[in-house]
Amino acid sequence: MPTITVEGPPIPLEKKRRLVKGLWEVATAVYEEVPAEAVVVLIRENGPENVGVSGELLVDRRTK
């Protein structure tokens, strides 16, 4: 079963729907031999308090 995982900042529900549909459409076109219902898309949202860049949390970088 093909699984697509996307990690990024939180996005609204409607954008999640568009993202899942678009990724699913591409994956089902590429994996022709796999049943469409077997393609899974996972969205993992990471808020700025849970992401660090250059030794700093993004939430702290934004307040500077």
C-alpha positions as CSV (number, residue, x, y, z in Angstrom):
1,M,0.0,0.0,0.0
2,P,1.6,3.3,-1.0
3,T,1.7,5.8,1.8
4,I,2.4,9.5,1.3
5,T,3.4,11.5,4.4
6,V,3.4,15.3,4.4
7,E,4.9,17.3,7.3
8,G,4.4,21.0,7.5
9,P,2.7,23.8,9.3
10,P,-1.0,23.6,10.2
11,I,-3.3,24.4,7.4
12,P,-7.1,24.8,7.2
13,L,-9.3,21.8,6.6
14,E,-10.3,22.8,3.0
15,K,-6.6,23.0,2.1
16,K,-6.0,19.6,3.6
17,R,-8.8,18.2,1.4
18,R,-7.2,19.7,-1.7
19,L,-3.8,18.4,-0.7
20,V,-5.0,14.9,-0.1
21,K,-7.0,14.8,-3.3
22,G,-4.1,16.1,-5.4
23,L,-1.6,13.7,-3.9
24,W,-4.0,10.8,-4.2
25,E,-4.7,11.6,-7.9
26,V,-1.0,11.6,-8.7
27,A,-0.2,8.5,-6.8
28,T,-3.1,6.5,-8.3
29,A,-1.9,7.5,-11.8
30,V,1.6,6.4,-11.1
31,Y,0.7,3.2,-9.2
32,E,-1.7,1.9,-11.8
33,E,-1.6,-1.7,-10.6
34,V,-2.5,-0.7,-7.0
35,P,-6.2,-0.3,-6.1
36,A,-7.0,3.4,-5.6
37,E,-8.4,2.7,-2.1
38,A,-5.0,1.4,-1.1
39,V,-3.3,4.8,-1.4
40,V,-2.9,6.5,2.0
41,V,-2.1,10.1,2.6
42,L,-1.0,11.2,6.1
43,I,-0.7,14.8,7.1
44,R,1.4,15.6,10.1
45,E,1.1,19.2,11.3
46,N,4.0,20.8,13.2
47,G,3.3,24.1,15.0
48,P,6.1,26.6,15.3
49,E,6.6,25.6,19.0
50,N,7.6,22.1,17.7
51,V,10.1,23.0,15.0
52,G,13.7,24.2,15.5
53,V,16.0,25.8,12.9
54,S,19.6,26.8,13.6
55,G,19.2,25.9,17.2
56,E,16.1,28.0,17.8
57,L,12.4,27.2,17.9
58,L,10.4,28.8,15.0
59,V,8.1,30.4,17.6
60,D,11.0,32.2,19.1
61,R,12.4,33.3,15.8
62,R,9.1,34.9,14.8
63,T,9.0,37.1,17.9
64,K,12.4,38.7,17.1
